[in-house]
Amino acid sequence: MKHYVEDKKSQFRFAYPIDFLKWALLVPGYIKNWHLGVRSKETKKLVGFISGIPIQMNLNNKSMKVVEINFLCVHKKLRSKKLAPLLIKEITRRVNT
């Protein structure tokens, strides 16, 4: 299974079944444009991904629509290339438009 989260030393690993990922990402009212992936030019493999889902939040007795970032994943070899801040910036831009 290739859908997992692990710590920096690869000692702790969480495996996510595909059904769970679909359940977490395809919530009622999800916005396809808020699921953003980056692929390698040469191999076409996914090397980065970020997703946001719309949620209702109550704050001081006021209901407001906000975005929850569920997953932010960057390939180990690209983590020093500042891909994560770029993904965050792009998802923020998409949510604000």
N, C-alpha and C positions, 0 to 999 in steps of 0.2 A: 504494500500500500504506500503510495507516494504523497498522501495528504496528511501531513503531520506538522507539529510544532516541536521544536527542541531547544534546549538551552545552548549556550555558547560552547560548552565542552562536550556536547552531544551525549550527555548522560541521562537527561530527562527528555522523554519524547511522548507526545500526545498524538494518537492516530485518529483522524476524522474520517468516518465512513462517508461515502458520496451522498447517501440519503440525508445525513445530518447537515452537510454543506448546503444541499438544496433547501432544506428546511430553514436554515439560518439566513440564506441569501435571497430566497424567493418568497419573502413575506408578503402578505396582502398589501397592495399599493406600492410595491417596490418599483424603483425607477432604474431601468436598464442602463441608463447613462451614468449611474452612480456605481457601476461595477467596472473598474478600470484595470486592464492588464497591459503589461509591457512584454513584448516578445523579442527574442534575439533575432537580429537580422539574418544571421547565417543559418542557425538551426531551426528557427521558428518556434523554439521552446519558450514557455512562459517563464520569465525571470523576475517579474515583479507583479504584485496585485494589491489593490486596495478596494474596499467596498463600503458603501454607506447605505443605510436603510432609513426610511422615514419613520419617526415615532412621535407619539403625543406625550408631552411632558407637562406635569402640573407643577407650577411654581407660584407660591403665594396665592393660592386659589385661582390661578389663571392657567388655562390650558393653552399650550403653544406647540406648534409643529417644529421639531428639531431633527437633526440627523445623528444617527449613531454609527460610528465607524466600527465595524465588526472585525474585519481582517485586514492586516497590513503585513504582507509577505515580500521579502526580497531575497534573492538567491545569495547564498553565503559569499560567493566570490565578488558580488557587486555591492556588498554592504559598505565598503569604504569609498564607493563612488558617489555617495550622497543621493542615491535613488529614492530612498524613503522620504526625505524632505520634498523632493520633486513630486512624488505621488500625492503627498499630503497637500501640497500647494495646488495641484491640478484638481483633486477631489473637492477642495474648498472652492475653487473657481467654478466648478460645475454646479455645486450646490447653490452657490450665490446667484447663478444666472437663471 
